[in-house]
Amino acid sequence: YFRKFGDLLVPYHSVETLMVEAPDHGHQTTSEAFSYYLWLEASYGRVSGDWAPFKSAWASMERFIIPAKADQPTNDKYNASKPATYAPEHPRMDRYPAVLDSAIPVGSDPIAAELKAAYGTDDVYGMHW
């Protein structure tokens, strides 16, 4: 389902505005919905040669889902040599939230410097879908 904002579309999992069910909570969009939207338009562009819908979907993603600097103000504090803290997985839900263990090595982020150089900023947002 899509909602139109000017000349841009925003994808949603549901048309309902009062639905409270994962992943759609009160008609909020997700990176999954946007990724699927981009995939559909890329497929259409490849088959038809018309890339205008893909460019429009990309513009919508950049405007509506990628956080601005104000929404992710600590990105410049990211330490690529220590990108995460280990959290164990457990077979039972009553063991969550898991206790973080900073004594376990997690490796380093091999592309952080390349992304910063390419984009000229620490404000890099990668959708994981």
Salt bridges, closest charged atoms under 4 A:
GLU32 OE1 - HIS13 NE2 3.41
ASP76 OD1 - LYS77 NZ 3.27
ASP94 OD2 - ARG92 NH2 2.38
ASP122 OD2 - LYS116 NZ 3.55
ASP123 OD2 - LYS69 NZ 3.95
